Amino acid sequence: MTVQSQLRAFAPGILTLLAVAAATQAATQPLPEANPLSAQPLAALSATRERPLFVPSRRPPAPAPVKVVHHSETPASPPAAPNVVLLGIIDENAGESAHAVVRLGAGKPLRLRIGEEVAGWKVARIAGRSLVLTLAERSAEFTLFNGARPNRASPAAQAAVASDRRTQSRSGHLPQN
């Protein structure tokens, strides 16, 4: 027998086998249900029973109550003016390009122009002896030679330094650092 004749003899059996396999596979897969609500339990559909769809008195459900939260905290106070010491004003070209030399705390001196920021505050104005910084609606003015001497020693410290100088001048020598 040739290969062709063997295939003709087995062809009806192979076709039958393929048909049985396809039918088995179709039987194991669930068929899609015609009504998607049939998969839902009746207990889950209670809203439809309580509020029927086609009744003239049907209204939307009442909105959920809104929780009112009371904040007992006081609003945060705005930041304090920066700890700026105005060291000098450099006025070039008759005020057109003035600079302010400032120091923040114990840091290095900074050179500021109008519009620049220092510690979040903006330089608004540089005048002959003053610097004005602004933050929102707040402003802080710093002046040169305002009479306050921030680095001035206390009277007790001044007396101790004076007595130490007198002792040094009597002994004739200066202490070594």
PyMOL CGO cylinders between C-alpha atoms (Angstrom):
from pymol import cmd
from pymol.cgo import CYLINDER

trace = [
    CYLINDER, 0.00, 0.00, 0.00, 1.12, 3.45, -0.77, 0.3, 1, 1, 1, 1, 1, 1,
    CYLINDER, 1.12, 3.45, -0.77, 1.11, 6.36, 1.60, 0.3, 1, 1, 1, 1, 1, 1,
    CYLINDER, 1.11, 6.36, 1.60, -1.82, 7.94, -0.22, 0.3, 1, 1, 1, 1, 1, 1,
    CYLINDER, -1.82, 7.94, -0.22, -3.97, 4.92, 0.09, 0.3, 1, 1, 1, 1, 1, 1,
    CYLINDER, -3.97, 4.92, 0.09, -3.13, 4.61, 3.78, 0.3, 1, 1, 1, 1, 1, 1,
    CYLINDER, -3.13, 4.61, 3.78, -4.17, 8.25, 4.38, 0.3, 1, 1, 1, 1, 1, 1,
    CYLINDER, -4.17, 8.25, 4.38, -7.48, 7.63, 2.57, 0.3, 1, 1, 1, 1, 1, 1,
    CYLINDER, -7.48, 7.63, 2.57, -8.17, 4.66, 4.79, 0.3, 1, 1, 1, 1, 1, 1,
    CYLINDER, -8.17, 4.66, 4.79, -7.50, 6.55, 8.02, 0.3, 1, 1, 1, 1, 1, 1,
    CYLINDER, -7.50, 6.55, 8.02, -9.04, 9.93, 7.01, 0.3, 1, 1, 1, 1, 1, 1,
    CYLINDER, -9.04, 9.93, 7.01, -12.60, 9.18, 8.24, 0.3, 1, 1, 1, 1, 1, 1,
    CYLINDER, -12.60, 9.18, 8.24, -11.23, 8.06, 11.63, 0.3, 1, 1, 1, 1, 1, 1,
    CYLINDER, -11.23, 8.06, 11.63, -9.06, 11.17, 12.00, 0.3, 1, 1, 1, 1, 1, 1,
    CYLINDER, -9.06, 11.17, 12.00, -11.98, 13.45, 11.14, 0.3, 1, 1, 1, 1, 1, 1,
    CYLINDER, -11.98, 13.45, 11.14, -14.17, 11.71, 13.67, 0.3, 1, 1, 1, 1, 1, 1,
    CYLINDER, -14.17, 11.71, 13.67, -11.49, 12.03, 16.35, 0.3, 1, 1, 1, 1, 1, 1,
    CYLINDER, -11.49, 12.03, 16.35, -11.12, 15.79, 15.67, 0.3, 1, 1, 1, 1, 1, 1,
    CYLINDER, -11.12, 15.79, 15.67, -14.89, 16.32, 15.86, 0.3, 1, 1, 1, 1, 1, 1,
    CYLINDER, -14.89, 16.32, 15.86, -15.09, 14.52, 19.22, 0.3, 1, 1, 1, 1, 1, 1,
    CYLINDER, -15.09, 14.52, 19.22, -12.20, 16.62, 20.60, 0.3, 1, 1, 1, 1, 1, 1,
    CYLINDER, -12.20, 16.62, 20.60, -13.88, 19.88, 19.52, 0.3, 1, 1, 1, 1, 1, 1,
    CYLINDER, -13.88, 19.88, 19.52, -17.19, 18.84, 21.09, 0.3, 1, 1, 1, 1, 1, 1,
    CYLINDER, -17.19, 18.84, 21.09, -15.47, 17.92, 24.37, 0.3, 1, 1, 1, 1, 1, 1,
    CYLINDER, -15.47, 17.92, 24.37, -13.67, 21.23, 24.50, 0.3, 1, 1, 1, 1, 1, 1,
    CYLINDER, -13.67, 21.23, 24.50, -16.90, 23.17, 23.86, 0.3, 1, 1, 1, 1, 1, 1,
    CYLINDER, -16.90, 23.17, 23.86, -18.68, 21.23, 26.61, 0.3, 1, 1, 1, 1, 1, 1,
    CYLINDER, -18.68, 21.23, 26.61, -16.02, 22.06, 29.22, 0.3, 1, 1, 1, 1, 1, 1,
    CYLINDER, -16.02, 22.06, 29.22, -16.11, 25.84, 28.56, 0.3, 1, 1, 1, 1, 1, 1,
    CYLINDER, -16.11, 25.84, 28.56, -18.99, 27.63, 30.27, 0.3, 1, 1, 1, 1, 1, 1,
    CYLINDER, -18.99, 27.63, 30.27, -21.44, 29.29, 27.96, 0.3, 1, 1, 1, 1, 1, 1,
    CYLINDER, -21.44, 29.29, 27.96, -21.92, 33.03, 28.40, 0.3, 1, 1, 1, 1, 1, 1,
    CYLINDER, -21.92, 33.03, 28.40, -25.16, 33.74, 30.17, 0.3, 1, 1, 1, 1, 1, 1,
    CYLINDER, -25.16, 33.74, 30.17, -27.75, 35.72, 28.33, 0.3, 1, 1, 1, 1, 1, 1,
    CYLINDER, -27.75, 35.72, 28.33, -28.58, 37.90, 31.40, 0.3, 1, 1, 1, 1, 1, 1,
    CYLINDER, -28.58, 37.90, 31.40, -25.63, 39.26, 33.41, 0.3, 1, 1, 1, 1, 1, 1,
    CYLINDER, -25.63, 39.26, 33.41, -27.88, 39.78, 36.47, 0.3, 1, 1, 1, 1, 1, 1,
    CYLINDER, -27.88, 39.78, 36.47, -28.53, 36.06, 36.71, 0.3, 1, 1, 1, 1, 1, 1,
    CYLINDER, -28.53, 36.06, 36.71, -25.06, 35.66, 38.24, 0.3, 1, 1, 1, 1, 1, 1,
    CYLINDER, -25.06, 35.66, 38.24, -25.94, 38.11, 41.05, 0.3, 1, 1, 1, 1, 1, 1,
    CYLINDER, -25.94, 38.11, 41.05, -27.61, 36.80, 44.22, 0.3, 1, 1, 1, 1, 1, 1,
    CYLINDER, -27.61, 36.80, 44.22, -31.01, 38.28, 44.97, 0.3, 1, 1, 1, 1, 1, 1,
    CYLINDER, -31.01, 38.28, 44.97, -29.80, 39.75, 48.27, 0.3, 1, 1, 1, 1, 1, 1,
    CYLINDER, -29.80, 39.75, 48.27, -27.44, 41.99, 46.31, 0.3, 1, 1, 1, 1, 1, 1,
    CYLINDER, -27.44, 41.99, 46.31, -30.39, 43.43, 44.34, 0.3, 1, 1, 1, 1, 1, 1,
    CYLINDER, -30.39, 43.43, 44.34, -32.31, 44.73, 47.39, 0.3, 1, 1, 1, 1, 1, 1,
    CYLINDER, -32.31, 44.73, 47.39, -32.05, 48.39, 46.30, 0.3, 1, 1, 1, 1, 1, 1,
    CYLINDER, -32.05, 48.39, 46.30, -34.18, 47.64, 43.24, 0.3, 1, 1, 1, 1, 1, 1,
    CYLINDER, -34.18, 47.64, 43.24, -36.91, 46.12, 45.43, 0.3, 1, 1, 1, 1, 1, 1,
    CYLINDER, -36.91, 46.12, 45.43, -36.81, 48.99, 47.94, 0.3, 1, 1, 1, 1, 1, 1,
    CYLINDER, -36.81, 48.99, 47.94, -36.83, 51.73, 45.28, 0.3, 1, 1, 1, 1, 1, 1,
    CYLINDER, -36.83, 51.73, 45.28, -38.49, 50.41, 42.11, 0.3, 1, 1, 1, 1, 1, 1,
    CYLINDER, -38.49, 50.41, 42.11, -37.23, 51.96, 38.90, 0.3, 1, 1, 1, 1, 1, 1,
    CYLINDER, -37.23, 51.96, 38.90, -40.48, 53.06, 37.30, 0.3, 1, 1, 1, 1, 1, 1,
    CYLINDER, -40.48, 53.06, 37.30, -42.36, 54.62, 40.23, 0.3, 1, 1, 1, 1, 1, 1,
    CYLINDER, -42.36, 54.62, 40.23, -43.16, 58.36, 40.00, 0.3, 1, 1, 1, 1, 1, 1,
    CYLINDER, -43.16, 58.36, 40.00, -42.13, 58.97, 43.63, 0.3, 1, 1, 1, 1, 1, 1,
    CYLINDER, -42.13, 58.97, 43.63, -38.60, 57.61, 43.05, 0.3, 1, 1, 1, 1, 1, 1,
    CYLINDER, -38.60, 57.61, 43.05, -35.91, 60.11, 44.11, 0.3, 1, 1, 1, 1, 1, 1,
    CYLINDER, -35.91, 60.11, 44.11, -32.16, 59.78, 44.39, 0.3, 1, 1, 1, 1, 1, 1,
    CYLINDER, -32.16, 59.78, 44.39, -30.93, 58.54, 47.76, 0.3, 1, 1, 1, 1, 1, 1,
    CYLINDER, -30.93, 58.54, 47.76, -30.16, 61.15, 50.39, 0.3, 1, 1, 1, 1, 1, 1,
    CYLINDER, -30.16, 61.15, 50.39, -26.55, 62.32, 50.26, 0.3, 1, 1, 1, 1, 1, 1,
    CYLINDER, -26.55, 62.32, 50.26, -24.23, 60.95, 52.92, 0.3, 1, 1, 1, 1, 1, 1,
    CYLINDER, -24.23, 60.95, 52.92, -23.73, 63.32, 55.85, 0.3, 1, 1, 1, 1, 1, 1,
    CYLINDER, -23.73, 63.32, 55.85, -20.65, 65.47, 55.55, 0.3, 1, 1, 1, 1, 1, 1,
    CYLINDER, -20.65, 65.47, 55.55, -18.19, 65.22, 58.40, 0.3, 1, 1, 1, 1, 1, 1,
    CYLINDER, -18.19, 65.22, 58.40, -17.27, 68.61, 59.82, 0.3, 1, 1, 1, 1, 1, 1,
    CYLINDER, -17.27, 68.61, 59.82, -13.72, 68.73, 61.04, 0.3, 1, 1, 1, 1, 1, 1,
    CYLINDER, -13.72, 68.73, 61.04, -12.89, 71.47, 63.53, 0.3, 1, 1, 1, 1, 1, 1,
    CYLINDER, -12.89, 71.47, 63.53, -9.24, 72.45, 63.61, 0.3, 1, 1, 1, 1, 1, 1,
    CYLINDER, -9.24, 72.45, 63.61, -8.34, 73.47, 67.12, 0.3, 1, 1, 1, 1, 1, 1,
    CYLINDER, -8.34, 73.47, 67.12, -4.84, 74.43, 66.06, 0.3, 1, 1, 1, 1, 1, 1,
    CYLINDER, -4.84, 74.43, 66.06, -4.05, 78.09, 65.66, 0.3, 1, 1, 1, 1, 1, 1,
    CYLINDER, -4.05, 78.09, 65.66, -2.75, 79.07, 62.25, 0.3, 1, 1, 1, 1, 1, 1,
    CYLINDER, -2.75, 79.07, 62.25, 1.03, 79.10, 61.98, 0.3, 1, 1, 1, 1, 1, 1,
    CYLINDER, 1.03, 79.10, 61.98, 2.54, 82.47, 62.67, 0.3, 1, 1, 1, 1, 1, 1,
    CYLINDER, 2.54, 82.47, 62.67, 4.44, 84.00, 59.78, 0.3, 1, 1, 1, 1, 1, 1,
    CYLINDER, 4.44, 84.00, 59.78, 8.21, 83.63, 59.94, 0.3, 1, 1, 1, 1, 1, 1,
    CYLINDER, 8.21, 83.63, 59.94, 10.11, 86.23, 61.90, 0.3, 1, 1, 1, 1, 1, 1,
    CYLINDER, 10.11, 86.23, 61.90, 12.32, 88.74, 60.14, 0.3, 1, 1, 1, 1, 1, 1,
    CYLINDER, 12.32, 88.74, 60.14, 15.75, 87.29, 59.44, 0.3, 1, 1, 1, 1, 1, 1,
    CYLINDER, 15.75, 87.29, 59.44, 18.62, 87.97, 61.84, 0.3, 1, 1, 1, 1, 1, 1,
    CYLINDER, 18.62, 87.97, 61.84, 20.31, 90.47, 59.55, 0.3, 1, 1, 1, 1, 1, 1,
    CYLINDER, 20.31, 90.47, 59.55, 23.03, 92.90, 60.56, 0.3, 1, 1, 1, 1, 1, 1,
    CYLINDER, 23.03, 92.90, 60.56, 23.39, 95.75, 58.06, 0.3, 1, 1, 1, 1, 1, 1,
    CYLINDER, 23.39, 95.75, 58.06, 27.12, 96.36, 57.70, 0.3, 1, 1, 1, 1, 1, 1,
    CYLINDER, 27.12, 96.36, 57.70, 27.10, 98.97, 54.95, 0.3, 1, 1, 1, 1, 1, 1,
    CYLINDER, 27.10, 98.97, 54.95, 25.51, 100.49, 51.87, 0.3, 1, 1, 1, 1, 1, 1,
    CYLINDER, 25.51, 100.49, 51.87, 27.39, 100.82, 48.60, 0.3, 1, 1, 1, 1, 1, 1,
    CYLINDER, 27.39, 100.82, 48.60, 25.70, 103.41, 46.42, 0.3, 1, 1, 1, 1, 1, 1,
    CYLINDER, 25.70, 103.41, 46.42, 26.91, 103.45, 42.82, 0.3, 1, 1, 1, 1, 1, 1,
    CYLINDER, 26.91, 103.45, 42.82, 25.61, 105.70, 40.04, 0.3, 1, 1, 1, 1, 1, 1,
    CYLINDER, 25.61, 105.70, 40.04, 23.46, 107.90, 42.26, 0.3, 1, 1, 1, 1, 1, 1,
    CYLINDER, 23.46, 107.90, 42.26, 21.35, 105.07, 43.68, 0.3, 1, 1, 1, 1, 1, 1,
    CYLINDER, 21.35, 105.07, 43.68, 20.74, 103.22, 40.42, 0.3, 1, 1, 1, 1, 1, 1,
    CYLINDER, 20.74, 103.22, 40.42, 22.76, 100.17, 41.46, 0.3, 1, 1, 1, 1, 1, 1,
    CYLINDER, 22.76, 100.17, 41.46, 22.95, 100.27, 45.24, 0.3, 1, 1, 1, 1, 1, 1,
    CYLINDER, 22.95, 100.27, 45.24, 24.19, 97.25, 47.21, 0.3, 1, 1, 1, 1, 1, 1,
    CYLINDER, 24.19, 97.25, 47.21, 23.66, 96.40, 50.85, 0.3, 1, 1, 1, 1, 1, 1,
    CYLINDER, 23.66, 96.40, 50.85, 26.34, 94.47, 52.71, 0.3, 1, 1, 1, 1, 1, 1,
    CYLINDER, 26.34, 94.47, 52.71, 24.71, 92.30, 55.37, 0.3, 1, 1, 1, 1, 1, 1,
    CYLINDER, 24.71, 92.30, 55.37, 25.60, 89.42, 57.62, 0.3, 1, 1, 1, 1, 1, 1,
    CYLINDER, 25.60, 89.42, 57.62, 23.18, 86.67, 58.63, 0.3, 1, 1, 1, 1, 1, 1,
    CYLINDER, 23.18, 86.67, 58.63, 23.94, 85.70, 62.22, 0.3, 1, 1, 1, 1, 1, 1,
    CYLINDER, 23.94, 85.70, 62.22, 27.64, 84.87, 62.42, 0.3, 1, 1, 1, 1, 1, 1,
    CYLINDER, 27.64, 84.87, 62.42, 27.96, 84.00, 58.72, 0.3, 1, 1, 1, 1, 1, 1,
    CYLINDER, 27.96, 84.00, 58.72, 30.03, 85.64, 56.03, 0.3, 1, 1, 1, 1, 1, 1,
    CYLINDER, 30.03, 85.64, 56.03, 28.98, 89.05, 54.71, 0.3, 1, 1, 1, 1, 1, 1,
    CYLINDER, 28.98, 89.05, 54.71, 26.61, 89.02, 51.74, 0.3, 1, 1, 1, 1, 1, 1,
    CYLINDER, 26.61, 89.02, 51.74, 26.22, 91.67, 49.05, 0.3, 1, 1, 1, 1, 1, 1,
    CYLINDER, 26.22, 91.67, 49.05, 22.54, 92.18, 48.11, 0.3, 1, 1, 1, 1, 1, 1,
    CYLINDER, 22.54, 92.18, 48.11, 20.78, 94.14, 45.39, 0.3, 1, 1, 1, 1, 1, 1,
    CYLINDER, 20.78, 94.14, 45.39, 17.14, 95.13, 45.09, 0.3, 1, 1, 1, 1, 1, 1,
    CYLINDER, 17.14, 95.13, 45.09, 15.03, 92.10, 44.14, 0.3, 1, 1, 1, 1, 1, 1,
    CYLINDER, 15.03, 92.10, 44.14, 17.36, 89.47, 45.62, 0.3, 1, 1, 1, 1, 1, 1,
    CYLINDER, 17.36, 89.47, 45.62, 16.26, 87.22, 48.48, 0.3, 1, 1, 1, 1, 1, 1,
    CYLINDER, 16.26, 87.22, 48.48, 17.80, 86.57, 51.85, 0.3, 1, 1, 1, 1, 1, 1,
    CYLINDER, 17.80, 86.57, 51.85, 16.31, 83.95, 54.23, 0.3, 1, 1, 1, 1, 1, 1,
    CYLINDER, 16.31, 83.95, 54.23, 13.08, 83.97, 52.18, 0.3, 1, 1, 1, 1, 1, 1,
    CYLINDER, 13.08, 83.97, 52.18, 12.66, 87.77, 52.41, 0.3, 1, 1, 1, 1, 1, 1,
    CYLINDER, 12.66, 87.77, 52.41, 13.00, 89.96, 49.31, 0.3, 1, 1, 1, 1, 1, 1,
    CYLINDER, 13.00, 89.96, 49.31, 15.11, 93.13, 49.20, 0.3, 1, 1, 1, 1, 1, 1,
    CYLINDER, 15.11, 93.13, 49.20, 12.57, 95.87, 48.46, 0.3, 1, 1, 1, 1, 1, 1,
    CYLINDER, 12.57, 95.87, 48.46, 14.57, 99.05, 48.96, 0.3, 1, 1, 1, 1, 1, 1,
    CYLINDER, 14.57, 99.05, 48.96, 18.12, 100.18, 49.65, 0.3, 1, 1, 1, 1, 1, 1,
    CYLINDER, 18.12, 100.18, 49.65, 18.41, 103.78, 50.81, 0.3, 1, 1, 1, 1, 1, 1,
    CYLINDER, 18.41, 103.78, 50.81, 21.29, 105.87, 52.17, 0.3, 1, 1, 1, 1, 1, 1,
    CYLINDER, 21.29, 105.87, 52.17, 21.30, 104.29, 55.64, 0.3, 1, 1, 1, 1, 1, 1,
    CYLINDER, 21.30, 104.29, 55.64, 18.58, 101.64, 55.49, 0.3, 1, 1, 1, 1, 1, 1,
    CYLINDER, 18.58, 101.64, 55.49, 17.59, 98.30, 53.97, 0.3, 1, 1, 1, 1, 1, 1,
    CYLINDER, 17.59, 98.30, 53.97, 13.96, 97.18, 53.65, 0.3, 1, 1, 1, 1, 1, 1,
    CYLINDER, 13.96, 97.18, 53.65, 13.09, 93.49, 53.33, 0.3, 1, 1, 1, 1, 1, 1,
    CYLINDER, 13.09, 93.49, 53.33, 9.56, 92.29, 52.47, 0.3, 1, 1, 1, 1, 1, 1,
    CYLINDER, 9.56, 92.29, 52.47, 7.69, 89.00, 52.77, 0.3, 1, 1, 1, 1, 1, 1,
    CYLINDER, 7.69, 89.00, 52.77, 4.10, 89.07, 51.45, 0.3, 1, 1, 1, 1, 1, 1,
    CYLINDER, 4.10, 89.07, 51.45, 2.54, 92.12, 53.16, 0.3, 1, 1, 1, 1, 1, 1,
    CYLINDER, 2.54, 92.12, 53.16, 5.15, 92.27, 55.93, 0.3, 1, 1, 1, 1, 1, 1,
    CYLINDER, 5.15, 92.27, 55.93, 8.27, 94.39, 55.87, 0.3, 1, 1, 1, 1, 1, 1,
    CYLINDER, 8.27, 94.39, 55.87, 11.33, 94.79, 58.07, 0.3, 1, 1, 1, 1, 1, 1,
    CYLINDER, 11.33, 94.79, 58.07, 13.67, 97.78, 58.01, 0.3, 1, 1, 1, 1, 1, 1,
    CYLINDER, 13.67, 97.78, 58.01, 17.32, 97.61, 59.04, 0.3, 1, 1, 1, 1, 1, 1,
    CYLINDER, 17.32, 97.61, 59.04, 19.32, 100.80, 59.54, 0.3, 1, 1, 1, 1, 1, 1,
    CYLINDER, 19.32, 100.80, 59.54, 22.98, 101.71, 59.87, 0.3, 1, 1, 1, 1, 1, 1,
    CYLINDER, 22.98, 101.71, 59.87, 24.12, 103.39, 63.07, 0.3, 1, 1, 1, 1, 1, 1,
    CYLINDER, 24.12, 103.39, 63.07, 20.74, 103.27, 64.77, 0.3, 1, 1, 1, 1, 1, 1,
    CYLINDER, 20.74, 103.27, 64.77, 22.26, 103.77, 68.21, 0.3, 1, 1, 1, 1, 1, 1,
    CYLINDER, 22.26, 103.77, 68.21, 21.91, 100.15, 69.29, 0.3, 1, 1, 1, 1, 1, 1,
    CYLINDER, 21.91, 100.15, 69.29, 25.16, 98.32, 69.71, 0.3, 1, 1, 1, 1, 1, 1,
    CYLINDER, 25.16, 98.32, 69.71, 24.32, 94.63, 69.42, 0.3, 1, 1, 1, 1, 1, 1,
    CYLINDER, 24.32, 94.63, 69.42, 27.84, 93.36, 70.18, 0.3, 1, 1, 1, 1, 1, 1,
    CYLINDER, 27.84, 93.36, 70.18, 28.41, 95.61, 73.19, 0.3, 1, 1, 1, 1, 1, 1,
    CYLINDER, 28.41, 95.61, 73.19, 29.76, 93.83, 76.27, 0.3, 1, 1, 1, 1, 1, 1,
    CYLINDER, 29.76, 93.83, 76.27, 27.89, 93.90, 79.57, 0.3, 1, 1, 1, 1, 1, 1,
    CYLINDER, 27.89, 93.90, 79.57, 29.09, 96.35, 82.28, 0.3, 1, 1, 1, 1, 1, 1,
    CYLINDER, 29.09, 96.35, 82.28, 30.54, 93.47, 84.34, 0.3, 1, 1, 1, 1, 1, 1,
    CYLINDER, 30.54, 93.47, 84.34, 32.55, 92.23, 81.35, 0.3, 1, 1, 1, 1, 1, 1,
    CYLINDER, 32.55, 92.23, 81.35, 33.79, 95.77, 80.63, 0.3, 1, 1, 1, 1, 1, 1,
    CYLINDER, 33.79, 95.77, 80.63, 34.96, 96.14, 84.26, 0.3, 1, 1, 1, 1, 1, 1,
    CYLINDER, 34.96, 96.14, 84.26, 36.83, 92.80, 84.08, 0.3, 1, 1, 1, 1, 1, 1,
    CYLINDER, 36.83, 92.80, 84.08, 38.60, 93.84, 80.88, 0.3, 1, 1, 1, 1, 1, 1,
    CYLINDER, 38.60, 93.84, 80.88, 39.55, 97.21, 82.41, 0.3, 1, 1, 1, 1, 1, 1,
    CYLINDER, 39.55, 97.21, 82.41, 41.02, 95.58, 85.55, 0.3, 1, 1, 1, 1, 1, 1,
    CYLINDER, 41.02, 95.58, 85.55, 42.92, 93.08, 83.39, 0.3, 1, 1, 1, 1, 1, 1,
    CYLINDER, 42.92, 93.08, 83.39, 44.42, 95.96, 81.38, 0.3, 1, 1, 1, 1, 1, 1,
    CYLINDER, 44.42, 95.96, 81.38, 45.51, 97.71, 84.57, 0.3, 1, 1, 1, 1, 1, 1,
    CYLINDER, 45.51, 97.71, 84.57, 47.20, 94.51, 85.79, 0.3, 1, 1, 1, 1, 1, 1,
    CYLINDER, 47.20, 94.51, 85.79, 48.98, 94.09, 82.46, 0.3, 1, 1, 1, 1, 1, 1,
    CYLINDER, 48.98, 94.09, 82.46, 50.23, 97.67, 82.42, 0.3, 1, 1, 1, 1, 1, 1,
    CYLINDER, 50.23, 97.67, 82.42, 51.70, 97.33, 85.98, 0.3, 1, 1, 1, 1, 1, 1,
    CYLINDER, 51.70, 97.33, 85.98, 53.49, 94.07, 85.22, 0.3, 1, 1, 1, 1, 1, 1,
    CYLINDER, 53.49, 94.07, 85.22, 54.91, 95.39, 81.99, 0.3, 1, 1, 1, 1, 1, 1,
    CYLINDER, 54.91, 95.39, 81.99, 54.12, 92.40, 79.82, 0.3, 1, 1, 1, 1, 1, 1,
    CYLINDER, 54.12, 92.40, 79.82, 51.19, 91.26, 77.73, 0.3, 1, 1, 1, 1, 1, 1,
    CYLINDER, 51.19, 91.26, 77.73, 49.73, 87.76, 78.11, 0.3, 1, 1, 1, 1, 1, 1,
    CYLINDER, 49.73, 87.76, 78.11, 50.46, 85.36, 75.25, 0.3, 1, 1, 1, 1, 1, 1,
    CYLINDER, 50.46, 85.36, 75.25, 47.54, 84.03, 73.22, 0.3, 1, 1, 1, 1, 1, 1,
]
cmd.load_cgo(trace, "trace")
